[in-house]
Amino acid sequence: MATIHPFRGWLPIKDKIDEVACVPYDVISTDEAAELAKGKPDSFLHVIRPEIDLPVETPFNHESVYKKGAENLKRLLQSDTFVQDNKHAIYIYQLETSAHTQTGVFTCASVQDYDDEIILKHELTRPDKEDDRTRHILTQQAHAEPVMLTFRDSADITFLIEKLILTTEPLIEHQGEGGVTHRIWKTYNTADFVEGFASIKNLYVADGHHRCKSASRVAEQLRKERNTFKGEEEFEYFPVVLFPMDQMKILPYNRILKKVTTDQFEKLKIEFNLEETTEKSPSEKGTVSVFYSGKWWLMTLPEPASSSVVDSLDVARLQNGVLEPLFGIKNPRTDENISFVGGIRGTSELEKLVNTEKADLAFSMYPTSIQELLDVSDQGELMPPKSTWFEPKIKSGLIVHTF
C-alpha cells in the first residue's frame, strides 16, 4: 500500500510568489528559460535551469552547471524570499482554468514504493537524463521539483481535501500562464491523509519519470555513503502532487515528419483511404488528422498489432502500422525524421511547422486516456515515447523539499 511522508516545505513569501514561480524544467529550452528569467533574479529557473547563468557554450552537464544550481538554491533559501515550515505538513495543490479544475495532495512519496513497484511507471527513462537530474539532486541536497502522480480516487481522501479547502484560506494564489490559477493550502493534521493513502494499492507516474528514477538513484547512493537503512533519512522521500485520476486532463502528443516524399504521401493516401477534411483534430479514438501540403486529411488507423494494452493505443497503432512500414521510422526515440509537439501548442503549431517547411507532414492525434495509462501501468508494460501530455502543469518553486 502507498506511503506518503509529510515534510517541512520551503515556500516563497507572499510578496515574492510571482517572481519565484516558474514552469517545469522539461517543458522549455535553455534559450526559453533565459528569456523568461530575464530581469527576475529570484525566478526558480535559476535553480532548475542554472545553465542560463553561465556562458552560452557551457555544456548542459558540466560540473559548473550543477554547482551553480546549488549556489542559486542556497542563495534563495538563505534570503528573505523563502521560509521553511517549522513542522511537517501536508499541502493541497489546486490548478484551475476557466474550463477545468483539479485538486491534489502535495506531499512526499517513498523511494522504496517506487523501487517496489507500488508507484508504477509507463515510460522508459533515458540514462543521460537520469544522470543529469541525479547530479542536480545530489549537488543541491534537495528535490527542487515535484512529480505528478495519479491514483484511483478514494472518497476518504476527497473528503479530507474538500474539508481543508472549505475551512481554511489558501497560503498561495498565483496567476500563471495560460489563465491557470495555482492555489496551495496547508495542514499540520497529517495523520488522516497518511492513513487514507495507506489504503491505496498503487500510485501511477503521470509526469516526471526521470525525477522518480533519479530520486531512487540518489537514495541508493546516499544509503551506501552514510550507512543508513531504507526509509530512515529524508532523502528516501521525494515531493509529489497526487491527483485523483478522474480529474486528470491529458492532451494529445502530436507528431511531425521532417521529410516526406510525394510517393510516400500518395502511398499513405491510397493504403489508408485518406479523405479531405476540415477536422484538424480527430473526434474519436482510432482516427488521426493528417496535414500535408496545405490540406487536412482524415485517416483511420490500422488495427492493433496484437491484443496487448499497449498495441491498442493510437500512438502504437500509428507507429507499428504507419511510421515504421511506410516511413522507415523504427525507433521514434532516436530517429531524426520525427519530432513531437505537445497538444497545448494546438493544431495551429502543426500548420505553422509544415507551412514554413520545418516539417513536411503532421499527425494530429486523439489523446491517450487516463484509463489507458493505468491499464498499461497495471500490466507492467511501457507506452511508446511521447504518448501523453498532461495539462495544466504544476509550477516549480512553490514548495521545495530539502534533505
LOMIKOL-740157 format. One record per residue (C-alpha): residue number from 1; chain; residue in one letter; x negated, y negated, z negated. Coordinates in pm, 1 decimal, m for minus. Last residue first. Example, Ala and Ser with C-alpha at 12.3 -4.5 7.8 and 13.67 -1.06 7.14 Angstrom:
R     i   ch   aa         c1         c2         c3
R     2    A    S    m1367.0      106.0     m714.0
R     1    A    A    m1230.0      450.0     m780.0
END
This chain:
R     i   ch   aa         c1         c2         c3
R   403    A    F    m1729.2    m1692.1     m287.7
R   402    A    T    m1540.1    m1967.2     m112.4
R   401    A    H    m1188.0    m1968.1       34.2
R   400    A    V    m1077.1    m2284.0      216.1
R   399    A    I     m723.5    m2421.9      246.3
R   398    A    L     m611.0    m2693.9      490.4
R   397    A    G     m935.4    m2689.3      691.1
R   396    A    S     m809.5    m2487.6      986.9
R   395    A    K     m455.2    m2517.7     1121.7
R   394    A    I     m248.1    m2205.2     1188.3
R   393    A    K     m132.8    m2178.9     1549.8
R   392    A    P      219.5    m2217.0     1685.0
R   391    A    E      216.2    m1996.5     1883.3
R   390    A    F       71.5    m1649.5     1910.3
R   389    A    W      m79.9    m1547.9     2243.6
R   388    A    T      m71.2    m1173.6     2302.7
R   387    A    S     m219.4     m924.3     2551.6
R   386    A    K     m556.2    m1091.4     2603.3
R   385    A    P     m757.1     m770.2     2625.1
R   384    A    P     m567.1     m443.1     2678.8
R   383    A    M     m399.0     m319.2     2362.2
R   382    A    L     m552.9      m65.2     2129.3
R   381    A    E     m403.4      254.0     1989.5
R   380    A    G     m375.4      376.8     1630.5
R   379    A    Q      m10.7      471.8     1690.7
R   378    A    D      102.5      228.2     1420.8
R   377    A    S      m98.5      m50.1     1588.6
R   376    A    V       64.9        8.1     1927.6
R   375    A    D      412.2       16.2     1769.4
R   374    A    L      342.1     m299.7     1568.7
R   373    A    L      233.6     m490.7     1880.1
R   372    A    E      530.8     m357.5     2078.3
R   371    A    Q      764.8     m477.4     1803.0
R   370    A    I      604.3     m823.6     1818.7
R   369    A    S      696.7     m838.0     2185.5
R   368    A    T      449.6     m882.8     2471.7
R   367    A    P      542.7    m1189.7     2672.8
R   366    A    Y      655.3    m1169.9     3038.8
R   365    A    M      357.7    m1263.2     3255.1
R   364    A    S      283.1    m1537.2     3509.3
R   363    A    F       20.6    m1390.9     3745.2
R   362    A    A     m196.4    m1641.4     3932.3
R   361    A    L     m373.8    m1629.2     4267.8
R   360    A    D     m660.5    m1805.9     4444.6
R   359    A    A     m826.5    m1972.4     4149.0
R   358    A    K    m1023.2    m2293.4     4099.1
R   357    A    E     m881.4    m2395.5     4435.4
R   356    A    T     m718.4    m2715.6     4303.9
R   355    A    N     m374.2    m2577.4     4394.6
R   354    A    V     m451.4    m2243.8     4227.6
R   353    A    L     m567.5    m2391.8     3896.0
R   352    A    K     m292.0    m2654.3     3896.9
R   351    A    E      m19.3    m2400.6     3965.8
R   350    A    L     m138.8    m2186.1     3674.9
R   349    A    E     m153.8    m2492.2     3449.5
R   348    A    S      202.3    m2584.0     3549.8
R   347    A    T      303.6    m2233.6     3441.4
R   346    A    G      255.5    m2331.4     3078.9
R   345    A    R      m52.5    m2420.3     2875.0
R   344    A    I      102.3    m2258.4     2565.7
R   343    A    G      106.0    m1931.2     2760.1
R   342    A    G     m267.1    m1885.2     2717.5
R   341    A    V     m459.8    m1859.7     3044.7
R   340    A    F     m683.6    m1559.7     3113.4
R   339    A    S     m959.0    m1517.7     3369.3
R   338    A    I    m1031.6    m1254.8     3633.8
R   337    A    N    m1297.3    m1242.0     3906.4
R   336    A    E    m1584.0    m1236.6     3655.8
R   335    A    D    m1508.8     m879.6     3548.0
R   334    A    T    m1628.4     m829.4     3189.2
R   333    A    R    m1322.2     m794.8     2967.9
R   332    A    P    m1095.5     m715.0     3262.8
R   331    A    N    m1285.3     m388.4     3318.7
R   330    A    K    m1188.8     m204.7     3636.6
R   329    A    I    m1092.5     m503.0     3850.5
R   328    A    G    m1109.6     m361.5     4203.7
R   327    A    F     m838.4     m590.6     4343.3
R   326    A    L     m579.3     m343.7     4469.4
R   325    A    P     m644.5      m32.5     4256.2
R   324    A    E     m771.7     m209.0     3939.9
R   323    A    L     m551.9     m518.4     3927.3
R   322    A    V     m230.2     m355.6     4044.2
R   321    A    G     m122.7      m28.9     3879.1
R   320    A    N     m353.8        0.8     3581.9
R   319    A    Q     m396.1     m368.5     3501.7
R   318    A    L      m41.4     m479.4     3578.4
R   317    A    R      109.2     m181.1     3395.5
R   316    A    A     m126.1     m249.1     3104.3
R   315    A    V      m23.6     m617.2     3079.4
R   314    A    D      341.5     m514.7     3103.2
R   313    A    L      301.4     m274.7     2810.1
R   312    A    S      418.0       82.3     2881.3
R   311    A    D       58.3      208.3     2902.6
R   310    A    V        1.3      101.8     2542.2
R   309    A    V      299.8      286.5     2397.7
R   308    A    S      199.8      607.6     2574.1
R   307    A    S      432.1      766.1     2831.4
R   306    A    S      171.3      754.0     3104.2
R   305    A    A       54.9      536.5     3396.7
R   304    A    P      356.5      310.1     3341.5
R   303    A    E      578.6      246.0     3647.3
R   302    A    P      464.2      m23.9     3887.0
R   301    A    L      553.5     m386.3     3807.3
R   300    A    T      837.4     m560.3     3987.3
R   299    A    M      721.8     m875.5     4163.9
R   298    A    L      875.2    m1220.9     4206.3
R   297    A    W      693.5    m1469.3     4428.8
R   296    A    W      606.3    m1834.9     4378.0
R   295    A    K      458.5    m2037.9     4663.2
R   294    A    G      173.0    m2287.8     4705.0
R   293    A    S      m79.5    m2042.6     4846.5
R   292    A    Y      m19.6    m1782.0     4577.2
R   291    A    F      174.4    m1783.7     4251.8
R   290    A    V      305.0    m1448.1     4125.2
R   289    A    S      591.3    m1406.1     3876.9
R   288    A    V      584.8    m1070.3     3698.6
R   287    A    T      855.4     m815.7     3618.6
R   286    A    G      863.9     m515.6     3386.6
R   285    A    K     1007.1     m703.3     3088.8
R   284    A    E     1263.2     m967.2     3177.3
R   283    A    S     1302.6    m1329.3     3280.5
R   282    A    P      971.1    m1366.9     3462.2
R   281    A    S      825.1    m1720.0     3450.3
R   280    A    K      797.4    m1938.9     3760.9
R   279    A    E     1141.5    m1837.2     3887.2
R   278    A    T     1195.1    m2034.9     4209.4
R   277    A    T     1147.9    m1712.3     4402.0
R   276    A    E     1001.0    m1562.6     4718.4
R   275    A    E     1024.1    m1184.5     4716.9
R   274    A    L      736.9     m941.6     4671.7
R   273    A    N      813.9     m587.5     4782.5
R   272    A    F      543.7     m426.2     4567.6
R   271    A    E      342.3     m247.7     4836.2
R   270    A    I      413.1     m512.3     5104.3
R   269    A    K      329.7     m827.4     4907.2
R   268    A    L       29.7     m671.8     4734.2
R   267    A    K     m106.4     m556.7     5071.7
R   266    A    E      m49.2     m902.9     5214.2
R   265    A    F     m227.9    m1051.1     4913.9
R   264    A    Q     m528.4     m824.7     4960.9
R   263    A    D     m543.3     m896.8     5334.0
R   262    A    T     m537.5    m1272.0     5271.0
R   261    A    T     m834.5    m1229.4     5040.1
R   260    A    V     m820.5    m1300.1     4665.7
R   259    A    K    m1097.2    m1474.2     4470.3
R   258    A    K    m1050.8    m1642.0     4132.2
R   257    A    L     m776.4    m1418.8     4000.7
R   256    A    I     m563.4    m1575.6     3727.6
R   255    A    R     m387.0    m1403.5     3438.8
R   254    A    N     m122.5    m1515.8     3189.2
R   253    A    Y     m107.7    m1441.4     2816.6
R   252    A    P      262.9    m1466.5     2740.8
R   251    A    L      389.5    m1641.8     2427.1
R   250    A    I      449.2    m1461.9     2099.2
R   249    A    K      660.2    m1611.9     1821.0
R   248    A    M      659.0    m1444.4     1480.9
R   247    A    Q      957.1    m1493.5     1250.5
R   246    A    D     1089.4    m1136.9     1275.3
R   245    A    M      743.4    m1003.5     1189.9
R   244    A    P      730.7    m1169.3      846.9
R   243    A    F      423.6    m1397.4      828.0
R   242    A    L      120.1    m1323.5      610.4
R   241    A    V     m141.7    m1600.3      618.8
R   240    A    V     m484.5    m1460.5      545.2
R   239    A    P     m795.5    m1550.9      348.3
R   238    A    F    m1067.1    m1287.6      289.1
R   237    A    Y    m1135.1    m1062.4       m7.4
R   236    A    E    m1437.5     m849.3      m98.7
R   235    A    F    m1646.9    m1169.0     m110.1
R   234    A    E    m1478.9    m1242.2     m444.3
R   233    A    E    m1655.5     m950.2     m613.3
R   232    A    E    m1544.7     m613.8     m757.2
R   231    A    G    m1326.9     m479.0     m476.8
R   230    A    K    m1584.6     m224.1     m365.4
R   229    A    F    m1872.1     m192.8     m612.7
R   228    A    T    m2175.8     m414.7     m664.7
R   227    A    N    m2549.4     m369.1     m609.2
R   226    A    R    m2603.8     m732.8     m506.7
R   225    A    E    m2777.9     m668.0     m173.7
R   224    A    K    m2586.1     m349.5      m96.6
R   223    A    R    m2248.7     m499.5     m184.2
R   222    A    L    m2347.6     m813.1        8.0
R   221    A    Q    m2396.2     m623.1      333.7
R   220    A    E    m2071.6     m426.0      316.1
R   219    A    A    m1874.3     m734.9      216.4
R   218    A    V    m2016.4     m935.9      506.0
R   217    A    R    m1938.4     m658.1      753.9
R   216    A    S    m1577.9     m638.0      636.9
R   215    A    A    m1535.5    m1016.2      656.9
R   214    A    S    m1679.5     m999.5     1008.9
R   213    A    K    m1425.6     m735.9     1110.5
R   212    A    C    m1137.4     m945.7      983.1
R   211    A    R    m1270.1    m1267.6     1140.2
R   210    A    H    m1315.9    m1086.6     1471.2
R   209    A    H     m957.1     m958.4     1471.5
R   208    A    G     m811.9    m1303.8     1402.5
R   207    A    D     m457.5    m1322.4     1539.5
R   206    A    A     m176.1    m1074.9     1475.1
R   205    A    V     m353.8     m825.4     1251.7
R   204    A    Y      m92.4     m597.1     1100.0
R   203    A    L      m16.0     m522.1      734.5
R   202    A    N       92.3     m175.8      632.2
R   201    A    K      287.6        6.3      360.6
R   200    A    I      443.5     m290.5      183.0
R   199    A    S      538.8     m206.2     m179.2
R   198    A    A      220.8     m363.9     m318.9
R   197    A    F      321.3     m676.0     m126.3
R   196    A    G      605.1     m744.9     m368.5
R   195    A    E      393.7     m670.5     m676.1
R   194    A    V      130.0     m924.7     m574.3
R   193    A    F      402.4    m1178.1     m495.2
R   192    A    D      570.2    m1120.5     m832.0
R   191    A    A      237.7    m1154.6    m1015.8
R   190    A    T      142.6    m1488.6     m859.0
R   189    A    N      308.0    m1745.1    m1082.2
R   188    A    Y       38.3    m2005.5    m1012.6
R   187    A    T      243.2    m2142.0     m724.9
R   186    A    K      159.2    m2360.7     m426.9
R   185    A    W      338.3    m2514.9     m127.4
R   184    A    I      194.5    m2593.3      215.6
R   183    A    R      357.6    m2762.7      513.5
R   182    A    H      242.4    m2788.7      877.5
R   181    A    T      466.6    m2978.2     1122.2
R   180    A    V      415.0    m2888.7     1487.9
R   179    A    G      504.5    m3151.3     1749.5
R   178    A    G      241.8    m3035.1     1995.6
R   177    A    E      m49.6    m3142.7     1780.4
R   176    A    G      m16.1    m3158.5     1406.7
R   175    A    Q      196.0    m3356.0     1163.2
R   174    A    H       71.6    m3259.4      817.8
R   173    A    E      270.2    m3202.1      500.4
R   172    A    I       63.1    m3078.6      208.5
R   171    A    L      147.5    m3016.0     m155.1
R   170    A    P      505.8    m2929.4      m63.9
R   169    A    E      772.3    m3012.4     m325.4
R   168    A    T      900.8    m2736.9     m551.1
R   167    A    T     1230.0    m2558.0     m624.5
R   166    A    L     1366.2    m2481.7     m277.6
R   165    A    I     1031.3    m2382.3     m127.4
R   164    A    L      944.8    m2158.1     m422.6
R   163    A    K     1282.3    m1982.3     m415.9
R   162    A    E     1261.7    m1931.5      m39.8
R   161    A    I      921.1    m1765.3      m63.1
R   160    A    L     1018.4    m1540.9     m354.6
R   159    A    F     1342.5    m1436.0     m182.6
R   158    A    T     1160.5    m1355.1      140.4
R   157    A    I      913.4    m1142.9      m56.5
R   156    A    D     1191.8     m942.9     m221.7
R   155    A    A     1387.9     m901.5      101.8
R   154    A    S     1080.0     m743.6      261.4
R   153    A    D      990.7     m804.6      622.4
R   152    A    R      778.3     m570.0      825.4
R   151    A    F      438.3     m733.8      817.8
R   150    A    T      230.2     m991.1     1002.7
R   149    A    L     m125.6    m1116.2      971.4
R   148    A    M     m285.3    m1444.3     1083.7
R   147    A    V     m646.6    m1469.5      966.9
R   146    A    P     m761.0    m1767.8      761.4
R   145    A    E    m1054.8    m1999.0      833.5
R   144    A    A    m1358.0    m2103.1      626.6
R   143    A    H    m1434.1    m1768.6      466.1
R   142    A    A    m1714.2    m1892.1      244.5
R   141    A    Q    m2075.0    m1834.5      143.8
R   140    A    Q    m2158.9    m2078.8      426.3
R   139    A    T    m2455.8    m1876.0      551.1
R   138    A    L    m2285.2    m1539.1      505.3
R   137    A    I    m1957.4    m1649.1      661.3
R   136    A    H    m2123.8    m1817.7      961.4
R   135    A    R    m2354.0    m1519.2     1015.2
R   134    A    T    m2058.8    m1280.7     1018.9
R   133    A    R    m1868.7    m1505.8     1261.2
R   132    A    D    m2153.1    m1496.4     1515.0
R   131    A    D    m2233.6    m1127.0     1476.4
R   130    A    E    m1869.0    m1031.2     1524.3
R   129    A    K    m1852.4    m1249.8     1835.2
R   128    A    D    m2158.8    m1075.8     1981.0
R   127    A    P    m2028.9     m731.4     1880.8
R   126    A    R    m1695.8     m780.3     2063.0
R   125    A    T    m1384.1     m665.4     1880.6
R   124    A    L    m1130.5     m420.0     2018.2
R   123    A    E     m766.0     m510.3     1975.8
R   122    A    H     m456.6     m371.3     1800.8
R   121    A    K     m558.6     m379.4     1436.7
R   120    A    L     m400.6     m228.3     1125.7
R   119    A    I     m443.1     m350.4      768.2
R   118    A    I     m383.8      m35.3      566.3
R   117    A    E     m655.4      101.5      788.8
R   116    A    D     m894.1      198.0      504.7
R   115    A    D    m1157.1      m56.7      617.3
R   114    A    Y     m895.3     m331.4      639.0
R   113    A    D     m748.4     m239.8      300.5
R   112    A    Q    m1104.0     m232.2      162.2
R   111    A    V    m1159.7     m584.6      292.3
R   110    A    S     m862.9     m689.0       80.2
R   109    A    A     m630.5     m971.6      173.5
R   108    A    C     m642.0    m1324.5       36.2
R   107    A    T     m345.5    m1560.2        7.8
R   106    A    F     m129.0    m1779.6      230.0
R   105    A    V      223.3    m1634.1      229.9
R   104    A    G      440.4    m1706.2      531.1
R   103    A    T      702.7    m1936.0      679.8
R   102    A    Q      800.4    m1954.1     1043.9
R   101    A    T     1014.8    m2221.4     1205.2
R   100    A    H     1108.9    m2265.6     1572.2
R    99    A    A     1289.4    m2501.3     1807.5
R    98    A    S     1198.1    m2854.0     1693.7
R    97    A    T      871.0    m2720.7     1555.2
R    96    A    E      790.2    m2591.9     1207.1
R    95    A    L      495.9    m2401.1     1064.5
R    94    A    Q      521.1    m2318.0      694.8
R    93    A    Y      244.6    m2198.3      463.1
R    92    A    I      316.6    m2078.8      107.3
R    91    A    Y       22.8    m2064.6     m132.7
R    90    A    I      m57.3    m1816.8     m408.6
R    89    A    A     m285.7    m1938.7     m684.6
R    88    A    H     m585.8    m1854.3     m898.5
R    87    A    K     m655.8    m2138.4    m1139.5
R    86    A    N     m867.1    m2456.1    m1136.7
R    85    A    D     m773.6    m2533.0     m778.3
R    84    A    Q    m1063.2    m2680.0     m583.3
R    83    A    V    m1052.9    m3041.6     m463.9
R    82    A    F    m1166.4    m3160.5     m121.8
R    81    A    T    m1243.6    m3505.8       26.5
R    80    A    D    m1408.6    m3650.8     m286.9
R    79    A    S    m1741.4    m3509.3     m173.2
R    78    A    Q    m1900.1    m3184.2     m287.1
R    77    A    L    m1665.7    m2972.2      m77.2
R    76    A    L    m1720.4    m3182.8      235.4
R    75    A    R    m2100.0    m3193.3      205.5
R    74    A    K    m2119.6    m2819.9      131.8
R    73    A    L    m1911.6    m2744.7      440.9
R    72    A    N    m2134.4    m2963.2      659.3
R    71    A    E    m2453.7    m2805.3      526.8
R    70    A    A    m2315.3    m2455.1      577.1
R    69    A    G    m2218.1    m2539.2      936.1
R    68    A    K    m2558.2    m2698.9      998.2
R    67    A    K    m2737.8    m2389.4      869.7
R    66    A    Y    m2531.3    m2169.3     1101.1
R    65    A    V    m2605.5    m2386.3     1405.5
R    64    A    S    m2975.5    m2420.7     1314.8
R    63    A    E    m3016.6    m2042.0     1329.0
R    62    A    H    m2929.4    m2045.9     1698.3
R    61    A    N    m2613.4    m1853.9     1790.8
R    60    A    F    m2443.4    m2121.3     2003.4
R    59    A    P    m2771.9    m2201.7     2180.2
R    58    A    T    m2882.0    m2566.6     2130.7
R    57    A    E    m2894.8    m2748.4     2470.6
R    56    A    V    m2640.4    m3008.1     2364.2
R    55    A    P    m2847.6    m3122.8     2066.6
R    54    A    L    m2674.3    m3056.9     1733.4
R    53    A    D    m2363.6    m3197.8     1562.6
R    52    A    I    m2119.4    m3028.5     1803.7
R    51    A    E    m2297.4    m2699.5     1726.0
R    50    A    P    m2117.9    m2712.1     1389.6
R    49    A    R    m1794.5    m2568.8     1538.9
R    48    A    I    m1628.7    m2420.1     1228.1
R    47    A    V    m1775.4    m2666.5      979.1
R    46    A    H    m1796.2    m2986.8     1188.0
R    45    A    L    m1455.0    m2891.5     1327.3
R    44    A    F    m1326.5    m2943.1      972.5
R    43    A    S    m1299.4    m3311.3     1056.4
R    42    A    D    m1455.4    m3526.2      783.9
R    41    A    P    m1687.7    m3717.8     1017.3
R    40    A    K    m1396.3    m3813.9     1247.5
R    39    A    G    m1524.8    m4064.8     1506.3
R    38    A    K    m1543.6    m3792.6     1772.5
R    37    A    A    m1418.3    m3465.9     1626.6
R    36    A    L    m1165.9    m3401.9     1906.4
R    35    A    E    m1424.3    m3476.8     2177.2
R    34    A    A    m1688.9    m3253.8     2020.2
R    33    A    A    m1435.3    m2972.5     1979.8
R    32    A    E    m1335.5    m2998.2     2347.0
R    31    A    D    m1700.3    m2978.8     2451.9
R    30    A    T    m1761.0    m2679.5     2224.9
R    29    A    S    m1461.5    m2500.7     2374.1
R    28    A    I    m1120.7    m2470.3     2211.3
R    27    A    V     m886.2    m2194.2     2093.0
R    26    A    D    m1146.8    m1991.6     1901.3
R    25    A    Y    m1248.4    m2241.6     1635.0
R    24    A    P     m898.0    m2295.5     1500.8
R    23    A    V     m735.2    m2640.4     1546.0
R    22    A    C     m816.1    m2915.9     1298.8
R    21    A    A     m720.2    m3057.8      958.9
R    20    A    V     m977.5    m3289.2      795.9
R    19    A    E     m881.5    m3642.2      901.8
R    18    A    D     m507.5    m3580.9      872.8
R    17    A    I     m549.6    m3425.7      528.7
R    16    A    K     m773.0    m3700.5      385.6
R    15    A    D     m518.2    m3913.5      198.1
R    14    A    K     m354.1    m3608.3       42.9
R    13    A    I     m672.4    m3454.0      m95.2
R    12    A    P     m815.2    m3165.9      105.3
R    11    A    L     m761.5    m2820.3      m45.0
R    10    A    W    m1016.9    m2571.9     m183.5
R     9    A    G     m842.5    m2254.3     m292.2
R     8    A    R     m880.1    m2070.5     m618.4
R     7    A    F     m759.0    m1723.5     m522.1
R     6    A    P     m463.0    m1486.0     m534.8
R     5    A    H     m554.8    m1138.3     m403.4
R     4    A    I     m316.3     m930.4     m196.0
R     3    A    T     m325.7     m551.2     m179.0
R     2    A    A     m110.9     m358.7       65.0
R     1    A    M        0.0        0.0        0.0
END
